[in-house]
Structure formats: structure tokens, C-alpha cells
Amino acid sequence: MLSCFTGKIYGINGPIIYLAGNHGFKMGEMVLVGNMKLVGEVIGLTKDKTTIQVYEETTGLRPGDEVIGTGSAVSVTLAPGIIGNIFDGIERPLKEVAKHFGAFISRGISVDSLDTQKLWDVHITVKPGDMLYGGSIIAEVPETTSIMHKSMVPPNVCGVVTDVAEDGKYTINDTIVTIKDKDGNIKELTLTQRWPIRVPRPVDKRFSSDRPLITGQRIIDTLFPIAKGGTAAIPGGFGTGKTMTQHQFAKWSDADIIVYIGCGERGNEMTEVLEDFSKLVDPKTGNPLLDRTTLIANTSNMPVAAREASIYTGITLAEYYRDMGYHVAIMADSTSRWAEALRELSGRLEEMPAEEGFPAYLASKLSAFYERAGFMQNLNHTEGSVTIIGAVSPQGGDFSEPVTQNTKRFVRCFWALDKSLAYARHFPAIQWLTSYSEYLSDLAPWYITNVGEDFVECRNQILSLLTEESHLNEIVKLIGSDVLPDDQKLILEIARVIRLGFVQQNAYHPSDTYVPMEKQLKMMQVILYLYSRAKQLVDMNMPMSLLREEDIFEKIISIKYDVANDELDKFEDYKELIDTFYNRIMAKNA
């Protein structure tokens, strides 16, 4: 719906346009620019000038072209049809755009975000006389084979139900419930809501981070876990595996819904993501993975202003499904491209630059984005969460640049990808010496109760051995490994077992691509049992050269392939194998 306010373009600077004077527009209002009705947003107001950023290419605009206000903020449509869909940064459905306008998005395209003609099977969950508040669930719609869409009363609406439709097939714009508010006004509720992308959706309560997001990736679940409703950054240079790590998250994490935001990525990489996701099968349900995924594709050749908006579009869609009681994980790939869009827009606005040309408000923008994560009690008293995993692409792999450093301030989990590990074909290429998770102490009670009492202790021992290996390698580089005492040689050998047999994981192996928590614990227990038995031998002056003659270390490394996820009883056989190794060494030196 258009407002009565209009203005004329006075100046143009790339995606930024200026209007002379005050034309009655509001801050953050969506406007339509020029004859092609390009979508824009008011980002600056003074009595003498109105500043607008345009989400589409501004080539061809000229001073004097008309700008029309819409009276509302930049918003997204929330209704059945989001899951399984692919949108651009301002929620235009790319499949529909391609169907009507071809493979390339033309400017000024006006397409409904969601299909307004499709009939959905609707089950009404309220009856006349019920008192409804913001967030109350009024209908359930099987959106996909994996997701039941729960249509809700908009957060700012309440009233008594006066009329309901019968269960049946309806479009997203058909009235299904009618309510009367306290002033006697009649409001018709449909399956659709509109919500401004820059405003967080309201919640009732925020919970502490006491439940992990299980991913099946050992280095994450065991060494650097993330909580449901938590925040994490995956920084890494080109080719270190950011996208592949996020793919594993999307496929295996125990989130109910995945929102993947390709923000400013290369077109061929986004094509690969779209093709891969359409072929993947959800291992939990056997249904296509897209049945619980929505994709936002904003490639590097699209206008930078739309790139800046895509992050907010994605987080708003995630919050909507969180309000239904789902656990949602957002993959933002990458926040560096988003920050570069902020830098370009800031330059066009002639703002004072801060470090490396980024705007001074980079930190506040990042914090506002990550702060929208959390494990919440919703207005309808269901519980849901939004977990944000942001990829960072520092130029040249330099983690001291502003985006990485500011991101570290606002996330509690940092998975630093290392190019030397990636080039050595060690994946996931998460460097255990520079990564960290602040969630471990919060999650420890859950691990102790649900996995094993010694889980945290085993994890700490594993990480301690890897850290000790790093210190010893510094000595080895200077004087070689031959001069080390046997107890230190043993640490190097066990650390190799940990690196190859536990930390390294094969995404294409059926037993290794996903590992349940019970198996992760048993793998640690076997490795540490081998260390304790071997250390007893070394303490009795058995040389490491003698221990290496046995193939026990290689057998423990191969556990990840040889023991399937449903064969956990086999771990007892490996402990007997270690005891046999111990007895054989003792017999040799009797």
C-alpha cells in the first residue's frame, strides 16, 4: 500500500540517492524509486535532505525522477511456502523470477514473495470465544514432509475469536479466523504476517545456554561445542573449508530448520550450494534436505545494498520459525562480504572511515546481528532457538583484520580454519590451538548427564595432549625428535593418533561423516586407555622404538572407519587388544 508522500531525486551516488528537502518520509521506510519502481529504504533524514539506499542497480536513474513512499518499513512476508524456497536478499523468490523473467534478475521486478494462489491444507486450532494474544497458534499447515507450519497471531494483536473457518484448503491470504479486540474492532487473520527485517521479533524470556547443538563433527561436539541459541564464527582464508563445514552443519546438526544465507559469495559457489542442497537427503527423516531448509542467495554481482539487507532477511525468517517452537540454525556465508557492503555504502555516504575503511559502526552492526541469536521462551510459551554460525573471510587469512576481531568480541565460539591443515588435506581444518568455545562450562552438566560422567575430563586430556604436542614440535624443529626422552616421544605418538583418528573426519565415509556423542566418548576413552598403558611401559624403561614395532597405534587410528555407529560394543574388543599389546611387550622384555 503506497503512502501519499512523494519526492524528486536531487542527486545520485551509486546505490545512494538524495532528495532535497523533507517530503514526509519516515526513517527506515521502504520507497519505490523512478519509473521502474526500484526498491529502496530511507536511511537518513534532515530538514534539508532525505537519503535513500536502493536495493537494485541505479543505472538510468536521473535527477527529477519520482520517489514514492510505501508507508511501511522494509519487511518480509511470513507464511507457508518459505521452507524449500530460494530467495534473493529482499525475499524475491528466484524460481518465480526465473520462470517469468529468465535466469538474470531484471530491475524493478515485482513478484509476490510467496505463492498467493497455492491452496494449503489448513487445520484450525482455535474456536469461537477463545482469547488470543500475540503469538497464539491459530492454525497448522503441513508445509513440507518435515515441517508443520504453525500460523500465529501477529505479536501486536490480541482479541476474542468471533468466527473461524472450517478445516480445508486455503490460500495464504484467505481469512481463517476473525477476532474482536478490546476496542470492539474486528480483525481478520490469515496465514500471512508482515514483519520489518531490522526489528527483532518479541519473546517472553531468554534462557541460558545449557543444551548443545549436536553436529556429529568430533572437533566441534567434543572440543569446541556450541549451544542451541549460541553464536559461532568460522574464519578462514580461501579454500580452507568454510562452506564445506557449513554444509556438514546443515546436513547433520540437530536443528529443526536451516536458513542458509549466501551473502556476496561467488555465483558459481552459490550454484554449487543450490545444486548440492537439492540433492541431499535428510539423514534423520529420509526426506530431501530442502524440506527443512530455506536459502537466501545474494551473489557478489548483485547490488551491495541488497547484500546488506540479506542478513536481516535471513534472521527474521529464522525468528519466525523459532516462534513456532523450532530450533533454527543460520549459516551466514559470509559476514565479511556483508561488512564490505557496509564499507561501500559508508563511503558513498561520505562518512568518516574507521580501521581499514570500515565504518565506525561496524562493531554495533555485528553485535546487533549476533544478539538476535538465543534460546527463547516464545510469546505462546513454546521454546525455540536461533543459532547463528557466521563465516568470516579475512583477506589473506589475516585474523587481525577488523571484521574477524570485532566478530570475536560478540561470539562465544571461534572455529579458526587453518590453511596449512587444509593444504595437508586435514578436514575439518579447524586449528585446535587457536579455536575456543566459551560454552563448555555451561554445557558440562548436560554432557555428564546425557553422555558420560568422564566426558569433560576425557575432552580436557585430549586437548592437553594436543597442546603438549605443539610445544614439543617447537623443540623438534630445533634439535630433532631423536634426542627427546621416550615419555615425550609417546606424547607425540598419541597426539598423532588423536589428530588422525579423532580430530580428522571424512565427510564422505558412511561411518565417519556423522558420529554420535556416545561413540565420540568411547573413541576418547580407547585413545586415553592406550596412552595410559603405553605410559606404564615407558615408565618401566621400555623404548618407544619397541612400542612402535606393534601396529596398535594404526589400529586405534582406524577405529573411526572400522567401528560403525551402531557397533559401540566393539570398543571393549579394542581395550582387550591394548591389553594384549601391553602383555606382549612385557613378555618380550621378561
ZADREN-155793 format. One line per field, with one value per residue (C-alpha): residue number from 0; residue in three letters; chain; x, y, z. Coordinates in steps of 0.2 Angstrom, whole numbers. Example, Ala and Ser with C-alpha at 12.3 -4.5 7.8 and 13.67 -1.06 7.14 Angstrom:
<pts>
num	[0;1]
residuo	[ALA;SER]
cadena	[A;A]
xx	[62;68]
yy	[-22;-5]
zz	[39;36]
</pts>
This chain:
<pts>
num	[0;1;2;3;4;5;6;7;8;9;10;11;12;13;14;15;16;17;18;19;20;21;22;23;24;25;26;27;28;29;30;31;32;33;34;35;36;37;38;39;40;41;42;43;44;45;46;47;48;49;50;51;52;53;54;55;56;57;58;59;60;61;62;63;64;65;66;67;68;69;70;71;72;73;74;75;76;77;78;79;80;81;82;83;84;85;86;87;88;89;90;91;92;93;94;95;96;97;98;99;100;101;102;103;104;105;106;107;108;109;110;111;112;113;114;115;116;117;118;119;120;121;122;123;124;125;126;127;128;129;130;131;132;133;134;135;136;137;138;139;140;141;142;143;144;145;146;147;148;149;150;151;152;153;154;155;156;157;158;159;160;161;162;163;164;165;166;167;168;169;170;171;172;173;174;175;176;177;178;179;180;181;182;183;184;185;186;187;188;189;190;191;192;193;194;195;196;197;198;199;200;201;202;203;204;205;206;207;208;209;210;211;212;213;214;215;216;217;218;219;220;221;222;223;224;225;226;227;228;229;230;231;232;233;234;235;236;237;238;239;240;241;242;243;244;245;246;247;248;249;250;251;252;253;254;255;256;257;258;259;260;261;262;263;264;265;266;267;268;269;270;271;272;273;274;275;276;277;278;279;280;281;282;283;284;285;286;287;288;289;290;291;292;293;294;295;296;297;298;299;300;301;302;303;304;305;306;307;308;309;310;311;312;313;314;315;316;317;318;319;320;321;322;323;324;325;326;327;328;329;330;331;332;333;334;335;336;337;338;339;340;341;342;343;344;345;346;347;348;349;350;351;352;353;354;355;356;357;358;359;360;361;362;363;364;365;366;367;368;369;370;371;372;373;374;375;376;377;378;379;380;381;382;383;384;385;386;387;388;389;390;391;392;393;394;395;396;397;398;399;400;401;402;403;404;405;406;407;408;409;410;411;412;413;414;415;416;417;418;419;420;421;422;423;424;425;426;427;428;429;430;431;432;433;434;435;436;437;438;439;440;441;442;443;444;445;446;447;448;449;450;451;452;453;454;455;456;457;458;459;460;461;462;463;464;465;466;467;468;469;470;471;472;473;474;475;476;477;478;479;480;481;482;483;484;485;486;487;488;489;490;491;492;493;494;495;496;497;498;499;500;501;502;503;504;505;506;507;508;509;510;511;512;513;514;515;516;517;518;519;520;521;522;523;524;525;526;527;528;529;530;531;532;533;534;535;536;537;538;539;540;541;542;543;544;545;546;547;548;549;550;551;552;553;554;555;556;557;558;559;560;561;562;563;564;565;566;567;568;569;570;571;572;573;574;575;576;577;578;579;580;581;582;583;584;585;586;587;588;589]
residuo	[MET;LEU;SER;CYS;PHE;THR;GLY;LYS;ILE;TYR;GLY;ILE;ASN;GLY;PRO;ILE;ILE;TYR;LEU;ALA;GLY;ASN;HIS;GLY;PHE;LYS;MET;GLY;GLU;MET;VAL;LEU;VAL;GLY;ASN;MET;LYS;LEU;VAL;GLY;GLU;VAL;ILE;GLY;LEU;THR;LYS;ASP;LYS;THR;THR;ILE;GLN;VAL;TYR;GLU;GLU;THR;THR;GLY;LEU;ARG;PRO;GLY;ASP;GLU;VAL;ILE;GLY;THR;GLY;SER;ALA;VAL;SER;VAL;THR;LEU;ALA;PRO;GLY;ILE;ILE;GLY;ASN;ILE;PHE;ASP;GLY;ILE;GLU;ARG;PRO;LEU;LYS;GLU;VAL;ALA;LYS;HIS;PHE;GLY;ALA;PHE;ILE;SER;ARG;GLY;ILE;SER;VAL;ASP;SER;LEU;ASP;THR;GLN;LYS;LEU;TRP;ASP;VAL;HIS;ILE;THR;VAL;LYS;PRO;GLY;ASP;MET;LEU;TYR;GLY;GLY;SER;ILE;ILE;ALA;GLU;VAL;PRO;GLU;THR;THR;SER;ILE;MET;HIS;LYS;SER;MET;VAL;PRO;PRO;ASN;VAL;CYS;GLY;VAL;VAL;THR;ASP;VAL;ALA;GLU;ASP;GLY;LYS;TYR;THR;ILE;ASN;ASP;THR;ILE;VAL;THR;ILE;LYS;ASP;LYS;ASP;GLY;ASN;ILE;LYS;GLU;LEU;THR;LEU;THR;GLN;ARG;TRP;PRO;ILE;ARG;VAL;PRO;ARG;PRO;VAL;ASP;LYS;ARG;PHE;SER;SER;ASP;ARG;PRO;LEU;ILE;THR;GLY;GLN;ARG;ILE;ILE;ASP;THR;LEU;PHE;PRO;ILE;ALA;LYS;GLY;GLY;THR;ALA;ALA;ILE;PRO;GLY;GLY;PHE;GLY;THR;GLY;LYS;THR;MET;THR;GLN;HIS;GLN;PHE;ALA;LYS;TRP;SER;ASP;ALA;ASP;ILE;ILE;VAL;TYR;ILE;GLY;CYS;GLY;GLU;ARG;GLY;ASN;GLU;MET;THR;GLU;VAL;LEU;GLU;ASP;PHE;SER;LYS;LEU;VAL;ASP;PRO;LYS;THR;GLY;ASN;PRO;LEU;LEU;ASP;ARG;THR;THR;LEU;ILE;ALA;ASN;THR;SER;ASN;MET;PRO;VAL;ALA;ALA;ARG;GLU;ALA;SER;ILE;TYR;THR;GLY;ILE;THR;LEU;ALA;GLU;TYR;TYR;ARG;ASP;MET;GLY;TYR;HIS;VAL;ALA;ILE;MET;ALA;ASP;SER;THR;SER;ARG;TRP;ALA;GLU;ALA;LEU;ARG;GLU;LEU;SER;GLY;ARG;LEU;GLU;GLU;MET;PRO;ALA;GLU;GLU;GLY;PHE;PRO;ALA;TYR;LEU;ALA;SER;LYS;LEU;SER;ALA;PHE;TYR;GLU;ARG;ALA;GLY;PHE;MET;GLN;ASN;LEU;ASN;HIS;THR;GLU;GLY;SER;VAL;THR;ILE;ILE;GLY;ALA;VAL;SER;PRO;GLN;GLY;GLY;ASP;PHE;SER;GLU;PRO;VAL;THR;GLN;ASN;THR;LYS;ARG;PHE;VAL;ARG;CYS;PHE;TRP;ALA;LEU;ASP;LYS;SER;LEU;ALA;TYR;ALA;ARG;HIS;PHE;PRO;ALA;ILE;GLN;TRP;LEU;THR;SER;TYR;SER;GLU;TYR;LEU;SER;ASP;LEU;ALA;PRO;TRP;TYR;ILE;THR;ASN;VAL;GLY;GLU;ASP;PHE;VAL;GLU;CYS;ARG;ASN;GLN;ILE;LEU;SER;LEU;LEU;THR;GLU;GLU;SER;HIS;LEU;ASN;GLU;ILE;VAL;LYS;LEU;ILE;GLY;SER;ASP;VAL;LEU;PRO;ASP;ASP;GLN;LYS;LEU;ILE;LEU;GLU;ILE;ALA;ARG;VAL;ILE;ARG;LEU;GLY;PHE;VAL;GLN;GLN;ASN;ALA;TYR;HIS;PRO;SER;ASP;THR;TYR;VAL;PRO;MET;GLU;LYS;GLN;LEU;LYS;MET;MET;GLN;VAL;ILE;LEU;TYR;LEU;TYR;SER;ARG;ALA;LYS;GLN;LEU;VAL;ASP;MET;ASN;MET;PRO;MET;SER;LEU;LEU;ARG;GLU;GLU;ASP;ILE;PHE;GLU;LYS;ILE;ILE;SER;ILE;LYS;TYR;ASP;VAL;ALA;ASN;ASP;GLU;LEU;ASP;LYS;PHE;GLU;ASP;TYR;LYS;GLU;LEU;ILE;ASP;THR;PHE;TYR;ASN;ARG;ILE;MET;ALA;LYS;ASN;ALA]
cadena	[A;A;A;A;A;A;A;A;A;A;A;A;A;A;A;A;A;A;A;A;A;A;A;A;A;A;A;A;A;A;A;A;A;A;A;A;A;A;A;A;A;A;A;A;A;A;A;A;A;A;A;A;A;A;A;A;A;A;A;A;A;A;A;A;A;A;A;A;A;A;A;A;A;A;A;A;A;A;A;A;A;A;A;A;A;A;A;A;A;A;A;A;A;A;A;A;A;A;A;A;A;A;A;A;A;A;A;A;A;A;A;A;A;A;A;A;A;A;A;A;A;A;A;A;A;A;A;A;A;A;A;A;A;A;A;A;A;A;A;A;A;A;A;A;A;A;A;A;A;A;A;A;A;A;A;A;A;A;A;A;A;A;A;A;A;A;A;A;A;A;A;A;A;A;A;A;A;A;A;A;A;A;A;A;A;A;A;A;A;A;A;A;A;A;A;A;A;A;A;A;A;A;A;A;A;A;A;A;A;A;A;A;A;A;A;A;A;A;A;A;A;A;A;A;A;A;A;A;A;A;A;A;A;A;A;A;A;A;A;A;A;A;A;A;A;A;A;A;A;A;A;A;A;A;A;A;A;A;A;A;A;A;A;A;A;A;A;A;A;A;A;A;A;A;A;A;A;A;A;A;A;A;A;A;A;A;A;A;A;A;A;A;A;A;A;A;A;A;A;A;A;A;A;A;A;A;A;A;A;A;A;A;A;A;A;A;A;A;A;A;A;A;A;A;A;A;A;A;A;A;A;A;A;A;A;A;A;A;A;A;A;A;A;A;A;A;A;A;A;A;A;A;A;A;A;A;A;A;A;A;A;A;A;A;A;A;A;A;A;A;A;A;A;A;A;A;A;A;A;A;A;A;A;A;A;A;A;A;A;A;A;A;A;A;A;A;A;A;A;A;A;A;A;A;A;A;A;A;A;A;A;A;A;A;A;A;A;A;A;A;A;A;A;A;A;A;A;A;A;A;A;A;A;A;A;A;A;A;A;A;A;A;A;A;A;A;A;A;A;A;A;A;A;A;A;A;A;A;A;A;A;A;A;A;A;A;A;A;A;A;A;A;A;A;A;A;A;A;A;A;A;A;A;A;A;A;A;A;A;A;A;A;A;A;A;A;A;A;A;A;A;A;A;A;A;A;A;A;A;A;A;A;A;A;A;A;A;A;A;A;A;A;A;A;A;A;A;A;A;A;A;A;A;A;A;A;A;A;A;A;A;A;A;A;A;A;A;A;A;A;A;A;A;A;A;A;A;A;A;A;A;A;A;A;A;A;A;A;A;A;A;A;A;A;A;A;A;A;A;A;A;A;A;A;A;A;A;A;A;A]
xx	[0;8;8;3;21;32;48;60;78;91;107;113;129;129;116;113;101;97;81;81;70;59;45;36;45;50;66;68;53;53;51;49;61;60;49;54;49;66;65;74;75;76;92;95;83;87;76;86;89;82;95;89;99;92;92;94;105;103;109;97;90;92;88;69;63;49;51;35;34;25;21;30;47;57;48;47;31;29;18;18;30;46;54;61;61;76;75;87;92;75;64;60;58;72;62;47;58;67;50;44;59;73;89;95;86;79;77;61;53;38;35;25;37;26;14;-3;-13;-7;-20;-14;-22;-26;-31;-39;-33;-45;-64;-76;-74;-55;-45;-30;-14;1;10;-5;-6;-22;-19;-7;-2;9;22;33;35;47;39;22;19;11;2;1;-7;4;14;5;-13;-25;-43;-58;-62;-79;-78;-67;-66;-69;-53;-49;-39;-35;-23;-11;-22;-39;-47;-47;-50;-59;-56;-63;-51;-54;-60;-73;-63;-65;-48;-47;-32;-24;-10;1;11;22;37;51;68;78;66;69;53;47;50;44;60;78;86;104;114;113;110;122;119;124;133;141;158;170;181;166;155;169;182;173;155;141;125;107;104;123;134;150;162;171;185;197;205;201;200;200;183;171;157;160;160;143;136;140;131;116;115;119;115;100;92;75;77;92;92;107;112;124;129;140;148;153;140;147;149;131;126;135;126;109;113;120;106;93;101;105;94;90;98;85;69;74;66;75;86;77;61;68;80;77;91;94;106;114;129;144;137;121;119;128;113;103;118;117;99;100;107;92;80;88;87;69;64;73;65;48;51;58;42;33;44;58;76;84;102;108;123;129;142;150;149;164;155;141;154;161;144;143;160;155;139;148;160;146;138;155;155;172;180;187;200;204;190;176;163;164;148;154;155;137;130;139;133;115;115;123;112;97;103;96;86;70;53;41;25;15;25;34;53;64;81;91;109;120;135;144;158;172;183;198;209;224;219;224;213;219;208;193;179;187;192;175;166;177;170;152;153;157;163;178;182;198;201;220;226;241;229;218;233;238;220;216;197;188;203;199;215;213;227;218;200;190;172;165;150;159;156;138;136;146;131;122;137;139;121;117;134;145;152;170;166;173;188;192;190;202;215;214;216;230;239;237;243;259;262;263;276;286;286;295;309;309;311;327;336;326;315;329;335;318;315;303;289;289;290;275;265;270;264;247;244;246;233;222;224;222;210;199;201;202;185;180;164;162;164;147;153;164;153;142;147;135;141;142;154;164;166;171;184;192;192;201;214;217;217;231;241;239;245;259;265;266;278;288;289;297;310;303;309;297;306;299;282;281;285;267;253;242;243;237;223;217;218;207;193;183;181;181;168;151;140;128;143;148;151;166;176;178;187;199;203;207;218;228;230;236;249;254;256;266;278;280;284;297;307;304]
yy	[0;17;32;50;56;58;67;70;64;78;68;50;42;23;14;30;44;60;70;89;94;84;75;67;50;41;34;16;17;7;18;15;24;30;24;6;6;1;-4;7;12;28;29;47;62;80;95;99;82;64;50;33;17;7;-12;-13;-6;13;14;25;35;54;69;73;55;52;43;36;31;15;20;4;-2;-15;-31;-49;-60;-74;-88;-106;-108;-101;-118;-126;-109;-99;-80;-65;-53;-44;-60;-61;-80;-84;-98;-87;-73;-86;-93;-76;-66;-78;-83;-65;-53;-38;-22;-16;-34;-35;-53;-60;-67;-82;-91;-82;-95;-111;-120;-127;-140;-129;-136;-123;-125;-111;-110;-95;-87;-91;-76;-74;-65;-61;-77;-88;-103;-102;-115;-129;-132;-146;-135;-149;-168;-162;-146;-142;-123;-116;-99;-87;-71;-56;-51;-34;-41;-48;-51;-64;-76;-72;-83;-97;-106;-124;-136;-136;-129;-110;-98;-88;-73;-81;-76;-91;-83;-67;-58;-43;-33;-24;-8;-18;-18;-33;-40;-54;-66;-75;-87;-72;-59;-45;-41;-27;-36;-24;-26;-42;-52;-51;-65;-69;-75;-79;-95;-99;-109;-126;-138;-142;-141;-158;-159;-176;-167;-173;-157;-147;-158;-163;-150;-134;-136;-123;-122;-121;-102;-99;-89;-95;-88;-99;-88;-94;-89;-96;-115;-119;-127;-114;-119;-137;-136;-126;-140;-153;-142;-141;-159;-167;-154;-157;-141;-142;-129;-122;-105;-103;-85;-84;-66;-59;-76;-80;-85;-102;-106;-102;-113;-127;-124;-124;-140;-149;-145;-150;-167;-170;-182;-178;-192;-190;-192;-198;-183;-171;-159;-144;-149;-141;-128;-111;-102;-84;-82;-65;-66;-54;-46;-41;-23;-21;-13;-29;-39;-29;-32;-51;-54;-46;-55;-72;-69;-63;-79;-89;-79;-83;-102;-100;-93;-109;-119;-124;-124;-115;-114;-99;-101;-84;-86;-74;-59;-52;-48;-40;-29;-24;-19;-8;-1;3;11;21;28;33;42;51;45;46;29;19;5;-1;10;1;12;16;7;-10;-17;-11;-19;-35;-35;-32;-46;-59;-53;-59;-77;-86;-100;-92;-94;-88;-77;-93;-102;-114;-115;-112;-106;-97;-102;-91;-98;-84;-87;-74;-72;-62;-56;-66;-76;-62;-64;-47;-38;-28;-40;-55;-45;-37;-54;-62;-49;-55;-73;-86;-100;-97;-111;-105;-113;-116;-116;-127;-140;-138;-140;-156;-162;-162;-158;-151;-139;-131;-127;-133;-121;-105;-111;-109;-112;-102;-114;-129;-124;-121;-137;-148;-154;-159;-169;-178;-182;-187;-194;-199;-193;-193;-184;-167;-175;-185;-170;-160;-173;-175;-156;-156;-169;-159;-143;-153;-159;-141;-137;-152;-149;-132;-142;-155;-141;-135;-151;-166;-179;-192;-183;-182;-194;-208;-201;-186;-197;-206;-189;-186;-203;-202;-184;-191;-204;-191;-180;-193;-205;-192;-174;-178;-183;-189;-181;-194;-210;-218;-221;-205;-192;-191;-198;-199;-192;-210;-215;-199;-203;-221;-216;-204;-217;-230;-217;-212;-230;-234;-219;-225;-242;-236;-224;-238;-247;-232;-229;-246;-241;-249;-239;-231;-240;-256;-250;-243;-261;-265;-259;-255;-236;-238;-250;-236;-223;-234;-236;-221;-232;-249;-247;-242;-230;-244;-256;-247;-264;-267;-254;-267;-278;-263;-262;-280;-278;-264;-276;-289;-277;-272;-291;-294;-280;-286;-304;-298;-290;-303]
zz	[0;-6;5;-1;1;-14;-19;-33;-35;-32;-33;-36;-30;-35;-24;-14;-19;-12;-11;-7;7;19;10;24;23;39;44;38;26;10;-5;-24;-35;-53;-67;-64;-46;-39;-20;-8;10;19;29;33;36;39;36;20;13;13;10;2;-2;-17;-17;-35;-49;-51;-69;-79;-64;-66;-56;-56;-56;-43;-27;-19;-1;4;22;30;34;23;28;24;21;33;29;22;7;15;18;2;-7;-13;-11;-15;-2;-1;-2;-20;-25;-38;-45;-49;-56;-67;-73;-78;-82;-86;-77;-74;-62;-71;-62;-55;-54;-43;-38;-23;-11;-8;-19;-16;-27;-19;-8;8;20;35;52;63;81;90;92;95;112;114;120;108;111;101;96;99;86;76;63;57;39;33;24;19;24;38;44;52;49;64;59;73;79;75;90;92;90;103;105;107;92;85;69;62;45;44;41;22;8;9;1;12;10;14;31;43;60;65;81;91;100;117;107;98;81;70;64;51;52;38;36;32;43;38;49;47;45;56;71;82;85;103;115;133;141;136;143;147;135;143;128;114;96;91;74;73;70;83;84;87;98;109;109;104;107;103;112;105;103;103;91;82;69;56;50;36;20;3;1;20;20;27;15;17;36;35;23;36;49;38;35;52;66;76;72;65;51;42;35;23;18;4;6;-8;-12;-30;-42;-46;-27;-24;-39;-31;-14;-23;-33;-18;-6;-19;-20;-1;9;27;36;51;40;23;15;4;15;6;16;31;23;16;5;3;-12;-14;-26;-27;-43;-35;-28;-12;-3;-6;1;17;19;16;33;41;30;35;53;53;44;57;71;64;64;82;87;82;94;82;84;69;63;52;41;36;22;23;35;28;11;22;31;14;8;24;19;2;7;21;8;-4;11;14;32;42;40;54;53;35;29;38;46;64;67;61;79;83;67;71;89;84;72;83;98;89;92;108;116;120;128;115;117;115;129;117;117;102;97;84;82;71;63;53;41;40;25;31;16;15;30;42;58;64;52;59;54;62;78;80;77;91;103;101;98;111;99;87;75;67;50;46;28;32;38;23;11;20;17;36;37;46;45;62;71;89;96;91;92;108;115;130;131;138;157;153;144;156;166;150;144;161;162;144;138;152;169;162;146;151;159;143;132;143;142;123;121;134;124;108;116;123;106;99;112;109;90;93;101;87;74;83;88;80;89;92;107;116;131;127;138;126;111;117;118;100;95;105;98;80;85;91;76;63;72;81;76;57;50;32;26;13;23;29;47;49;41;57;74;89;106;113;100;102;121;118;105;118;131;120;115;133;138;125;132;150;146;134;148;160;148;145;164;165;153;138;122;111;96;103;105;88;81;85;74;89;85;67;73;85;71;60;73;65;50;57;70;64;74;79;84;100;110;99;109;123;110;107;125;126;110;120;135;123;116;134;139;123;126;144;138;126;140;154]
</pts>
